[in-house]
């Protein structure tokens, strides 16, 4: 069964997400796009942690005339050791 075109709204990082996740505007091909059946688009999510630890978030994908979709984001960062002296 073929589905008709789907119109997406804005793709964003959820409000409860760690601030280490961002979406550069130039890498977002999905916000406000209309996709035909079988079509696709892509969004780059950057992970830039300033401290070691586990970080979580959600990328929210608004779908016009439908419930939004959520994609889980998980990142892990560690500190590198440098010789001092």
C-alpha positions in Angstrom: 0.0 0.0 0.0 1.5 3.3 -1.1 1.2 6.3 1.2 0.7 9.8 0.0 3.2 12.6 0.6 4.0 13.5 4.2 4.8 17.1 5.3 7.2 17.5 8.1 7.4 20.4 10.5 10.4 21.6 12.3 13.0 19.1 13.6 14.3 20.2 17.0 16.2 19.0 20.1 13.7 18.4 22.9 13.6 20.8 25.9 14.6 18.0 28.3 17.7 17.1 26.4 21.3 17.8 27.6 22.6 21.0 25.9 25.5 19.0 24.3 23.2 18.1 21.3 22.6 20.7 18.6 21.3 20.7 15.0 23.3 23.0 12.7 20.8 24.7 10.4 22.8 24.0 7.3 22.6 20.2 7.9 18.8 20.0 8.4 17.2 18.8 5.1 14.0 17.7 6.9 12.4 20.7 8.6 9.3 21.8 6.6 10.0 19.2 3.8 7.4 17.2 2.0 8.4 13.6 1.4 6.8 11.3 -1.2 6.2 7.7 -0.4 9.6 6.0 0.1 11.3 9.4 0.3 13.9 10.4 2.9 15.8 13.3 4.3 18.6 13.7 6.7 19.5 15.8 9.8 23.0 16.0 11.4 23.0 16.1 15.2 26.3 17.4 16.8 27.5 16.1 20.1 29.9 18.5 21.8 30.4 17.6 25.5 32.7 19.8 27.7 32.9 17.2 30.5 33.1 13.5 30.9 29.9 11.5 31.3 26.8 10.1 29.7 24.4 12.4 28.0 20.8 11.8 26.7 18.4 13.7 24.6 15.6 13.6 22.1 15.3 14.9 18.6 11.6 15.8 18.0 10.4 15.5 14.4 7.1 17.3 13.9 4.8 15.7 11.3 1.9 17.9 10.0 -1.5 16.3 10.6 0.0 13.5 12.8 1.7 12.9 16.1 5.4 14.0 16.3 8.1 11.4 16.2 10.9 11.2 18.7 14.4 9.9 18.2 16.5 9.1 21.2 20.0 10.6 21.4 22.8 9.1 23.6 26.3 10.3 23.8 29.3 9.4 25.9 32.4 11.6 26.6 35.6 10.9 28.3 38.5 13.2 29.2 41.9 12.6 27.6 45.0 12.8 29.7 47.8 15.0 28.6 51.3 15.1 30.1 52.0 18.3 32.0 55.6 19.4 32.4 
